Amino acid sequence: MTELALRARKLDASDELAELRSRFVLDDVVYLDGNSLGALPANVPDRLQDVVRRQWGELRIRSWDESGWWTAPERIGDRIAPLVGAAKGQIVVGDSTSVNVFKALVAAVRMAGDARDEILVDATTFPTDGYIAESAARMTGRTLRPVAPGEVRDALTDRTAAVLLNHVDYRTGRLHDLPALTAAIHASGALAVWDLCHSAGALPVGLDEHGVDLAVGCTYKYLNGGPGSPAYLYVRKELQDRFDSPLPGWNSHAEPFGMSPAYTPAPGALRGRVGTPDILSMLALEAALEIWDDVSITAVRAKSLALTDFFLECVAACTEPGRVESLTPEAHDERGSQVALRCADAGKVMKRLIERGVVGDFRHPDVLRFGFTPLYVGFGEVERAAWVLGEVLG
Amino acid sequence: MTELALRARKLDASDELAELRSRFVLDDVVYLDGNSLGALPANVPDRLQDVVRRQWGELRIRSWDESGWWTAPERIGDRIAPLVGAAKGQIVVGDSTSVNVFKALVAAVRMAGDARDEILVDATTFPTDGYIAESAARMTGRTLRPVAPGEVRDALTDRTAAVLLNHVDYRTGRLHDLPALTAAIHASGALAVWDLCHSAGALPVGLDEHGVDLAVGCTYKYLNGGPGSPAYLYVRKELQDRFDSPLPGWNSHAEPFGMSPAYTPAPGALRGRVGTPDILSMLALEAALEIWDDVSITAVRAKSLALTDFFLECVAACTEPGRVESLTPEAHDERGSQVALRCADAGKVMKRLIERGVVGDFRHPDVLRFGFTPLYVGFGEVERAAWVLGEVLG
């Protein structure tokens, strides 16, 4: 056994989160793609069978009340809240991340007022945020300016209405400084909208503590909600009364069953709802979130950093110098829960890794991306992944 | 046995669709609320278990390709297509009805051009369509004018950009004349957007035949997709190249995995996609739609009319004259697949009906609503429902 394998064994033995792995359905594949699709929580299949067979099949329409379907978006939002540092009553679940970006950004621009005519968007963002921001700008008569997160401070002016930023860069895994950037945005009088897709469930976010205005995120990565599970929208309590949705569907009405032709928005977070919630996916997500009941996000963050540190060390030991280059920052306060390695022929390399039981993903044009979900990835797997990578790279 | 009960027995015996009932999970409740939430198709629970346990649990991320997750929105759209009279390649499934109304109406207004500055909306519509239309008007700088469907012809001018209409009124069950109204809208140079929530799966729609421009609908009523299952968007083939979405998420990009910061819309119907599709709900819907493989929508319509005719006849025979008043048109070509009865104390009456095993729903302020899903409702149940109603009304 190599020194690294021995180290991995020790790290696994002292890992206080190690037993959480049993809450997921896993096999001997080294699954480092939980930042794209989280693994299946073991309690989801039976829960979903109950939702389908009993709640839908037997109670049918009665389940909207009796099984709590109607209130699921805000109830499940309250389950996500502690994971992102939010008090209850500020998050609703529903729709896709893209749709929530649209709601959040249009609402932010409206709150900022007509004198502020520019939106800043993270130029390094996952593309959909940029596309949707372009539409939000077009439809609110604002100008969109893409800037790298490091340039946001210099780009802020008294014309800035809102800034849409990613907490963690989907490609490089770089963690942006949410507290400092939010403070800078506020100092300029603009609103801060954060995309938490690649941070929620992997590290503390502190939405309330840092005064974030609006935030969105998906639930199928580190929250393990299932393929395409509903996204969420956070609206800070103090702003909820001014949240003016571009998608004022009947679910956000103060009296949804009053069937009034006039729209009167509901109070609170549920103003962010739109249409009928997608119950099957939503209740699978609810079961998936129960895994977190006794889990500390601080402990998750500590393990996440230990995993990525160890992976970088193992990769350095297992590969020829210069064969791969890490795009992921060394500094802990700049690192999310993934490692991105630039590598020649990355597409082919990832294919061979997957054939050998190490699943990450490839991001065009030359990036191997490995996500580390602290709830179910162990140090032994990390060592094995690096070792297989070394073999594949020859 | 009464004469009506005997008639019901004969009608059931000669019902060529009677055996379809075995494709659903039903009990001895008379379920007349399929126009709100369709019953559970018998093949859905096992399918969903396979999706969860094998596709998600074992294949994980590979399922986006290997299990056909990525192409589900257009594949399932093609399954809905024949039910609404559309050739393939014009429907995508995803998002809620409200979100699809927004996409369709904004896109329609953009196609109509800047000189047309007014949107007409069905004043009798399910409220969400009106709320969303108001937002679409506000965000495209148009004026919204609510008009009753019967007044649309007179309201059309050369300023009309688009008209949003319901095919069947959710409250009264009135079927509007889609061919004639669409022709009138086209004659004025405007675009016709139809909401098919209460018609798709209950009667022939003929989208292609009648030249409808855009249409939306839910899938959890007569299509039995499950609570809050994803809605769909139809964009007529000739208009797809001009479909300019207000929600241009990455799933509608010509190269979604190219990760380009510049948005280039995909060709065809998938331009109507937005974010990551909600796979669990979507594949439950796909299973539910397989029920229709050998079912003729013409036969469904014939049975639907026979059911509502018979219900009206039974209600007349079982209740005191004047105790209830039908809001549903007598004429077949003006009737959807539901019967709405105005009734004093309708809320209490519906509660007592439900206690006695007859499930319809109550619509504020005074409407008893009964939906007739021809795939699983029989004539004996219709007779029983009317008989129980007579008893409840005393």
Interface residues (C-beta under 8 A of the other chain):
Chain A: V25 D27 Y31 D33 S36 L37 A39 L40 V44 P45 L48 Q49 V52 R53 W56 G57 E58 R60 I61 S63 W64 W69 D95 S96 T97 S98 V99 F102 V106 A123 F126 P127 T128 G130 Y131 I132 E134 S135 M139 T140 P146 R171 C218 Y220 G226 P227 G228 S229 P230 A231 S245 P246 L247 P248 G249 W250 N251 H253 F257 G258 M259 S260 P261 Y263 V274 G275 T276 P277 D278 I279 L280 S281 M282 A284 V359 D361 R363 H364
Chain B: V25 D27 Y31 D33 S36 L37 A39 L40 V44 P45 L48 Q49 V52 R53 W56 G57 E58 R60 I61 S63 W64 W69 D95 S96 T97 S98 V99 F102 V106 A123 F126 P127 T128 G130 Y131 I132 E134 S135 M139 T140 P146 R171 C218 Y220 G226 P227 G228 S229 P230 A231 S245 P246 L247 P248 G249 W250 N251 H253 F257 G258 M259 S260 P261 Y263 V274 G275 T276 P277 D278 I279 L280 S281 M282 A284 V359 D361 R363 H364
